[in-house]
Amino acid sequence: MPLLEQVQQALSHSVLIDGGSALFTWYVFKKLEIVNAYVAPILLLLLPVGLSVLTIDMFHPFLSFARTFGIYYVFLGGYILTYRLSPMHPLAGYPGPLLAKVSKIWIVFHGRDGNQHRVIQDLHRTYGDVVRIGPNELSFANAFAIMPLMGTTGAAKGPNWQGRTLFAPIPSLVSLRDNAIHARRRKPWSRAMSTSALKEYQIVIAQRSAQFVETLLDQKGQVDLSERISFYTWDFMSDMAFGGGSEMMRDGDVDGYWKLLEDGLSLAFLLDHLPWIGYYIRNIPGVGEDLKRMRAMGIERATVRANAGSHSKDLFYYLSNEDGADKVSPPRPTIISDGILAIIAGSDTTSSILSIAFYHLLLLPEVYEKLQSEIDTYYPEGEDTFDTKHHSKMSYLDAVLNETLRMYPVIPSGSQRTFTEGEGGRMIGPYFVPNHTQVRVPNYTLHHDPRYFHPNPDTFWPERWLIAEGLIRKPEVPFIHDMNAFIPFSFGPANCVGKNLAMLEMKMLLCHSIQKLRFRFADGFDPTGWENGLKDYFTLRRAKLPVVVESRA
């Protein structure tokens, strides 16, 4: 055989071997979803390096490497692209943007500016109730999906929860993907959020709310109300979870913890859609330092509290089984992991809802006046605003907070779930969802759907809640208020365990602040763009909210 034919034949064989190896790699990743600091580099780097040896005697070594890597990755990319867009894919029948079907990078790109909740809403307006927002992920914007996805027999948490915690060896309660383990781990949290436990926390809320008002009165000129609320929630959660240790309202963010939390939101958004990156961030020094420092701070605070024992019935009192409710106390790493969750999750979400509520109160003077009138009725000057005996009768206070949560739920784009191996898939309404498919219900889209809230689903209108309760007359236009679609704190056995505490904290702060203070937007501030500046990075990030505060006395 002539030399030229031998070379051509050898090159043809090498292409087949490169293509076959790429097919093997694609299958391994597809089947096993490998996230490993050793296996992934072997398949993606060392394997094509080894294959280049087959042609190294025909080319310069650099050219041999470049040629092999090029062929290998062209084949690998081709397999991925072909499968994800082919009729053979299990989600081939679901509509969505072409590039979203290819990679989650599509939604990362379009939501990078914090508009993820609106991007998903627009997708549903274009494609309908079910949209394919990733190669293996569906978004369900219909209330019929809530029960089968998040109910008692619903799906487990999705892989994004592992990524957001950087694949922590001991996952916190919120990131547990096994429903049975989650149910066991949730028991001390349920005791910590019981009615009797909340009464213990009322004292702390009262102290911190009084301090909040005092620090606002000490400010001269305008103040960033959003920032001050953030400091308030951080100090309270530090007291509630760890028995103290933070004085942001007094000293400011001197340690930079709140800035770390906000700066880490962009990375949390990325990990929500590309969770495998979290494994490498965790193992590569110098990458994702804000998130690592935040976790390190939480571990340090939780460790100190765990070692010190309880001086009060704080969260750790229950997490560490100091109440003696369980026969066996949980391991120390588990307690510390859940302690980290408490201060980060509790302070961030509550501060967002309070800030948005204050914004709408100041934007809509008639709403502010109605709420102030109700507070003045039940808590006139001299009345103790920290006595919660009137809360159950304050329908307008409930309406304002519920409308805030409807407009901007805690996690606007929803919590990712997945059906695990052996379940055989599940019917969600008329739609079949196969195994290993990630699914979510986008709360923001659902709450703004006129099929569930009408009229004016995009308008802040607390009166809709009073109409629904029969406290005021219905409008002349058709009125819809479907509570089955209202899930601001998620739904089912994995819903937000701290929702009752959050509502108590917000009610006590609003009652005390509005009884004592008068708020208005700072001169020159244009509030029309503030709401559009709310950024969905899994949870919400807010811009400055400049206000002027005066004493009502």
C-alpha positions in Angstrom: 0.0 0.0 0.0 1.4 3.4 -1.0 2.6 5.6 1.9 0.0 8.3 1.2 -2.8 5.7 1.4 -1.4 4.4 4.7 -1.3 7.9 6.1 -4.9 8.6 5.0 -6.1 5.3 6.4 -4.3 6.0 9.7 -5.9 9.4 9.9 -9.3 8.0 9.1 -8.9 5.4 11.9 -7.8 8.2 14.3 -10.9 10.2 13.5 -13.1 7.2 14.2 -11.3 6.5 17.4 -11.6 10.2 18.5 -15.3 10.2 17.6 -15.9 6.9 19.4 -14.1 8.2 22.5 -16.2 11.4 22.4 -19.3 9.3 22.2 -18.2 7.3 25.2 -17.6 10.5 27.2 -20.9 12.0 26.2 -22.7 8.8 27.3 -20.9 8.7 30.7 -21.7 12.3 31.4 -25.3 11.9 30.3 -25.9 8.7 32.2 -24.0 9.4 35.4 -24.0 13.2 35.5 -20.4 13.1 36.8 -19.2 16.0 39.0 -15.7 15.0 40.2 -12.4 16.8 40.3 -10.6 13.7 39.0 -13.0 11.9 36.6 -14.1 15.0 34.6 -10.5 16.1 33.8 -9.6 12.6 32.8 -12.4 12.4 30.3 -12.2 16.0 29.0 -8.5 16.5 29.0 -6.3 13.5 29.5 -8.3 11.2 27.2 -7.8 13.5 24.1 -4.2 14.0 25.1 -3.8 10.2 25.0 -5.6 10.0 21.7 -3.2 12.5 20.1 -0.4 10.0 20.5 -1.9 8.0 17.6 -1.0 10.8 15.2 2.0 12.3 16.9 4.5 10.6 14.5 2.7 12.2 11.5 2.5 15.8 12.8 4.4 18.2 15.0 3.3 17.4 18.6 1.4 20.7 19.0 -0.5 20.1 15.7 -1.3 16.6 16.8 -2.7 17.8 20.1 -4.7 20.6 18.4 -6.0 18.3 15.7 -7.1 15.6 18.2 -8.7 18.1 20.6 -10.5 19.8 17.7 -12.0 16.5 16.4 -12.8 15.2 19.9 -14.7 18.3 20.9 -16.4 18.7 17.5 -17.8 15.2 17.9 -18.6 15.7 21.6 -20.4 19.0 20.9 -22.2 17.4 17.9 -23.5 14.5 20.1 -24.8 16.9 22.7 -26.4 19.2 20.2 -28.0 16.5 18.2 -29.4 14.6 21.2 -30.8 17.7 22.9 -32.5 18.9 19.8 -33.6 15.5 18.4 -37.0 13.9 18.6 -35.3 11.2 20.8 -34.9 13.6 23.7 -37.5 12.9 26.5 -38.5 16.6 26.5 -38.6 17.0 22.7 -42.3 17.7 22.7 -42.1 20.7 25.0 -41.8 24.2 23.5 -39.1 26.7 24.4 -36.3 28.8 22.8 -34.0 26.7 20.6 -30.9 27.7 22.4 -32.5 27.1 25.8 -33.0 23.5 24.8 -29.2 23.3 24.0 -27.8 24.8 27.3 -28.8 26.5 30.5 -26.3 29.2 29.5 -29.2 30.7 27.5 -31.2 31.6 30.7 -28.0 32.6 32.5 -27.2 35.0 29.7 -30.7 36.5 29.5 -31.2 36.7 33.3 -27.7 38.0 34.1 -29.0 41.5 34.8 -31.4 40.2 37.5 -34.4 39.9 35.2 -34.8 36.2 35.4 -38.3 36.4 36.8 -39.5 38.6 33.9 -37.6 36.4 31.3 -39.5 33.3 32.5 -42.8 35.2 32.6 -42.3 36.3 29.0 -41.5 32.7 28.0 -44.8 31.5 29.4 -46.7 34.3 27.7 -45.1 33.1 24.5 -45.2 29.3 24.8 -47.9 28.6 27.3 -48.2 26.9 30.7 -45.2 24.6 30.2 -41.8 25.8 28.8 -38.6 24.0 28.4 -36.1 26.4 29.9 -33.0 24.1 29.7 -31.9 20.9 28.1 -33.4 18.9 31.0 -35.7 21.4 32.8 -39.3 22.5 32.6 -41.1 25.5 34.0 -44.8 25.0 35.0 -46.8 28.2 35.3 -50.1 26.6 36.3 -51.5 25.9 39.7 -52.2 22.3 38.8 -48.4 21.7 39.1 -48.1 22.8 42.7 -49.5 19.7 44.5 -47.7 17.0 42.4 -44.4 18.9 42.5 -44.3 20.2 46.0 -47.0 18.4 47.9 -46.6 15.5 50.4 -45.7 13.0 47.6 -44.0 15.6 45.5 -40.6 15.7 43.9 -37.3 16.0 45.7 -35.1 19.1 45.6 -33.1 19.5 42.4 -29.3 19.5 41.9 -29.1 23.3 42.0 -29.4 23.1 45.8 -26.1 21.2 46.0 -24.4 23.7 43.7 -25.6 26.7 45.6 -23.9 25.3 48.8 -20.7 24.4 46.8 -21.4 20.7 47.4 -21.1 21.0 51.2 -20.3 17.6 52.7 -23.1 18.2 55.3 -26.0 19.8 53.5 -28.3 22.2 55.3 -32.0 21.6 55.7 -32.9 23.6 52.6 -30.5 21.7 50.3 -31.4 18.2 51.4 -32.5 16.2 48.3 -33.9 13.1 50.1 -37.4 13.8 51.3 -37.2 11.2 54.1 -34.0 12.7 55.6 -35.5 16.2 55.1 -38.6 15.2 57.2 -36.3 14.0 60.0 -34.0 17.0 59.9 -37.0 19.4 59.9 -38.4 18.2 63.3 -36.1 20.5 65.5 -36.8 23.4 63.1 -40.5 22.8 63.6 -40.1 22.9 67.4 -38.0 26.1 67.0 -40.8 27.7 65.0 -43.7 26.6 67.2 -46.1 29.0 68.9 -44.4 28.7 72.2 -40.9 29.3 70.7 -42.2 32.4 68.8 -43.3 33.9 72.1 -39.7 33.7 73.2 -38.5 35.5 70.1 -41.1 38.3 70.5 -38.9 39.8 73.2 -35.9 39.9 70.8 -38.0 41.3 68.0 -39.3 44.0 70.3 -35.8 45.0 71.4 -34.5 45.1 67.9 -37.6 47.0 66.5 -37.2 49.6 69.2 -33.5 50.0 68.3 -34.5 50.3 64.6 -36.7 53.2 65.3 -34.1 54.9 67.6 -31.4 54.6 65.0 -33.6 56.1 62.3 -34.4 59.0 64.5 -30.7 59.6 65.1 -30.1 59.9 61.4 -29.8 63.5 60.0 -31.3 64.0 56.5 -32.1 61.1 54.3 -31.4 57.5 55.1 -31.2 54.3 52.9 -34.2 52.6 54.4 -33.4 49.3 52.5 -30.0 49.2 54.1 -31.3 49.9 57.5 -33.9 47.2 57.2 -31.1 44.8 56.2 -29.1 45.6 59.3 -32.2 45.1 61.4 -33.0 41.7 60.0 -29.3 40.6 60.3 -29.1 41.7 63.9 -32.4 40.0 64.8 -31.5 36.7 63.1 -28.1 36.8 64.8 -29.9 37.0 68.1 -32.5 34.5 67.3 -30.1 31.9 65.8 -26.9 32.4 67.8 -28.0 34.3 70.9 -26.4 37.5 69.8 -23.1 38.7 68.3 -24.1 41.3 65.8 -24.7 45.1 66.0 -25.1 46.3 62.4 -27.8 48.8 63.3 -25.4 50.4 65.8 -22.0 50.0 64.0 -22.9 49.5 60.3 -21.5 46.7 58.2 -18.0 47.0 59.7 -17.1 43.4 58.9 -18.5 43.5 55.4 -20.8 40.6 55.9 -23.9 42.1 54.3 -21.9 43.2 51.3 -20.6 39.7 51.1 -24.1 38.4 51.1 -25.2 40.8 48.3 -22.1 40.2 46.2 -22.6 36.5 46.5 -26.1 36.6 44.9 -24.8 36.9 41.4 -22.8 33.7 41.9 -25.8 32.0 43.5 -27.8 32.8 40.4 -25.1 31.2 38.2 -25.0 28.1 40.5 -28.8 27.8 40.4 -28.6 27.0 36.7 -25.1 25.5 36.4 -24.7 23.7 39.7 -21.7 21.6 38.7 -19.6 24.7 38.7 -20.0 24.8 42.5 -17.9 21.7 42.9 -15.0 23.3 41.2 -15.4 26.6 42.9 -15.2 24.8 46.2 -12.0 23.0 45.2 -10.2 25.8 43.4 -8.5 28.4 45.6 -9.2 32.0 44.8 -12.5 31.4 43.0 -15.8 32.4 44.5 -14.1 33.9 47.6 -17.1 36.0 48.6 -19.3 32.9 48.9 -16.5 31.0 50.7 -16.0 33.8 53.2 -19.7 34.0 53.8 -19.8 30.3 54.6 -16.7 30.5 56.7 -18.3 33.3 58.8 -21.4 31.2 59.3 -19.3 28.1 60.3 -17.4 30.2 62.8 -20.5 31.8 64.4 -22.3 28.5 64.5 -19.3 26.7 66.0 -18.8 29.3 68.7 -22.5 29.1 69.6 -22.5 25.3 69.6 -19.5 25.2 71.9 -20.9 27.8 74.3 -24.2 26.1 75.0 -27.5 27.9 75.4 -28.1 31.1 77.5 -31.6 31.4 76.0 -34.1 29.4 74.0 -32.6 30.5 70.6 -32.6 28.4 67.4 -29.5 26.4 68.5 -31.4 25.4 71.7 -33.6 23.3 69.5 -31.2 22.3 66.7 -28.8 20.9 69.2 -31.6 19.1 71.1 -31.0 21.1 74.3 -34.7 20.8 74.9 -34.3 17.0 75.1 -37.2 16.3 72.6 -35.2 13.7 70.6 -33.6 10.6 72.0 -30.4 11.1 70.1 -28.9 14.5 69.5 -27.8 15.3 66.0 -24.1 15.4 65.1 -22.2 18.7 65.6 -21.5 19.2 61.8 -25.3 18.9 61.1 -26.1 21.5 63.8 -23.5 23.9 62.4 -24.7 23.4 58.8 -28.3 24.4 59.7 -27.0 27.3 61.8 -25.4 28.8 58.7 -28.7 28.5 56.8 -30.6 30.4 59.5 -28.8 33.7 59.5 -28.2 33.9 55.7 -31.7 32.8 54.6 -33.7 34.5 57.3 -32.1 37.9 57.1 -32.0 38.3 53.3 -35.5 37.3 52.4 -37.3 39.2 55.2 -35.4 42.4 54.5 -36.5 42.2 50.9 -40.2 41.9 51.7 -40.1 44.7 54.3 -38.2 47.0 51.9 -40.7 46.3 49.1 -43.7 46.8 51.5 -42.3 50.2 52.6 -41.7 51.2 49.0 -45.3 50.6 48.0 -46.6 52.4 51.2 -44.6 55.5 50.3 -45.5 55.2 46.6 -49.2 55.0 47.3 -50.2 57.5 50.0 -53.8 56.2 50.2 -52.4 52.8 51.2 -50.1 54.3 53.7 -52.9 56.3 55.3 -55.2 53.3 55.5 -52.5 51.2 57.2 -51.5 54.0 59.5 -55.2 54.5 60.5 -55.5 50.8 61.3 -52.3 50.8 63.4 -53.5 54.0 65.2 -56.8 52.3 65.9 -55.3 49.3 67.6 -52.1 50.9 68.8 -52.8 54.5 69.6 -50.1 56.7 71.1 -48.9 55.1 74.3 -50.2 51.6 73.4 -47.6 48.8 73.4 -47.0 47.9 69.8 -45.1 44.8 70.8 -48.2 43.2 72.3 -49.4 41.0 69.4 -52.9 40.5 70.7 -54.4 42.8 67.9 -52.6 41.2 65.0 -55.3 38.7 64.2 -57.8 41.6 63.8 -55.6 43.8 61.6 -57.0 42.9 58.2 -55.3 45.7 56.3 -51.9 44.9 57.8 -52.4 41.3 56.5 -53.5 42.6 53.1 -50.4 44.9 52.7 -48.0 42.0 53.5 -49.9 39.4 51.5 -50.0 41.8 48.5 -46.2 42.4 48.9 -45.6 38.7 48.9 -47.9 38.2 45.9 -46.1 40.9 43.9 -42.6 39.6 44.9 -42.5 36.1 46.5 -39.4 35.1 48.4 -37.9 33.1 45.5 -39.5 34.7 42.4 -38.4 32.1 39.9 -39.3 29.1 42.0 -37.6 26.2 43.7 -36.1 23.5 41.5 -37.3 19.9 42.0 -36.6 16.7 40.3 -37.9 13.1 40.0 -35.3 10.6 41.0 -34.4 7.2 39.7 -37.0 4.5 40.1 -40.1 6.7 40.1 -40.7 6.2 36.5 -41.7 9.8 35.9 -44.9 11.6 36.9 -48.0 13.1 35.4 -48.2 16.8 36.1 -51.8 17.7 35.1 -52.0 16.5 31.4 -48.2 16.5 31.0 -45.8 13.6 31.5 -42.5 14.4 33.2 -39.8 11.7 32.9 -37.2 10.7 35.4 -34.2 13.0 36.0 -36.1 16.1 34.7 -35.7 19.2 36.7 -39.0 21.1 37.2 -40.0 24.4 38.9 -43.1 26.5 39.4 -42.2 30.2 38.9 -43.9 32.0 41.7 -43.7 35.5 40.2 -45.3 34.3 37.0 -48.1 32.5 38.8 -48.8 35.4 41.1 -49.1 37.8 38.2 -51.4 35.5 36.1 -54.8 37.0 35.5 -56.3 33.5 35.6 -55.6 33.6 39.4 -55.6 37.2 40.4 -57.8 39.7 38.6 -58.2 42.5 37.9 -54.8 44.3 37.7 -52.5 41.4 38.6 -49.4 43.6 38.0 -50.7 46.3 40.3 -50.1 46.6 44.1 -53.7 46.5 45.4 -54.2 45.3 49.0 -57.9 45.7 48.7 -58.1 42.5 46.7 -57.5 40.6 49.9 -60.3 42.4 51.7 -62.6 41.7 48.9 -61.7 38.0 49.0 -62.5 37.9 52.7 -65.8 39.6 52.1 -64.8 42.7 54.1 -65.5 45.1 51.3 -67.7 45.0 48.2 -66.5 43.3 45.0 -65.8 45.6 42.0 -68.1 45.7 39.0 -65.5 43.9 36.8 -64.9 40.1 37.2 -63.0 39.4 40.4 -60.6 36.4 40.7 -58.6 35.6 43.8 -57.4 32.0 43.7 -55.4 31.1 46.9 -54.4 27.8 45.4 -52.0 29.8 43.3 -50.5 31.8 46.2 -47.3 30.2 47.3 -44.9 33.0 48.5 -43.1 30.7 50.9 -43.2 27.6 48.6 -45.6 24.8 49.5 -45.8 21.4 51.1 -43.4 19.6 53.6 -40.4 21.5 52.2 -42.0 24.9 52.5 -40.3 27.8 54.4 -40.2 26.6 58.0 -39.7 30.2 59.2 -42.6 31.8 57.5 -44.6 32.4 60.8 -41.5 34.0 62.4 -41.0 36.1 59.3 -44.6 37.3 59.4 -44.4 38.1 63.1 -41.1 40.0 62.6 -42.6 42.1 59.8 -45.8 42.9 61.6 -44.1 44.0 64.8 -41.7 46.2 62.9 -44.4 47.8 60.7 -46.7 48.5 63.7 -43.9 50.0 65.8 -42.3 52.0 63.0 -45.5 53.5 61.7 -46.8 54.3 65.2 -43.6 56.2 66.0 -42.4 57.6 62.7 -43.5 59.3 59.5 -41.8 58.3 56.3 -41.5 60.0 52.9 -39.3 59.6 49.9 -36.2 61.8 49.9 -36.4 65.0 47.8 -35.2 64.4 44.3 -35.7 60.7 44.4 -37.6 59.2 41.5 -39.4 56.1 42.8 -40.8 55.0 39.4 -37.7 53.0 38.5 -37.0 51.4 41.9 -39.3 48.5 41.4 -37.8 47.7 38.0 -34.4 47.7 39.8 -35.4 44.7 41.9 -33.0 41.9 40.8 -33.8 38.2 40.8 -30.6 36.4 41.6 -32.5 33.4 43.1 -33.5 35.7 46.0 -34.1 39.5 45.4 -31.4 42.2 45.4 -32.5 45.7 46.0 -31.3 49.2 45.1 -31.0 52.0 47.7 -34.3 53.4 49.0 -33.6 57.0 50.2 -36.2 58.3 52.6 -36.6 61.0 55.2 -37.8 60.0 58.6 -39.5 62.2 61.2 -41.0 61.5 64.6 -44.8 61.5 64.7 -44.5 62.8 68.2 
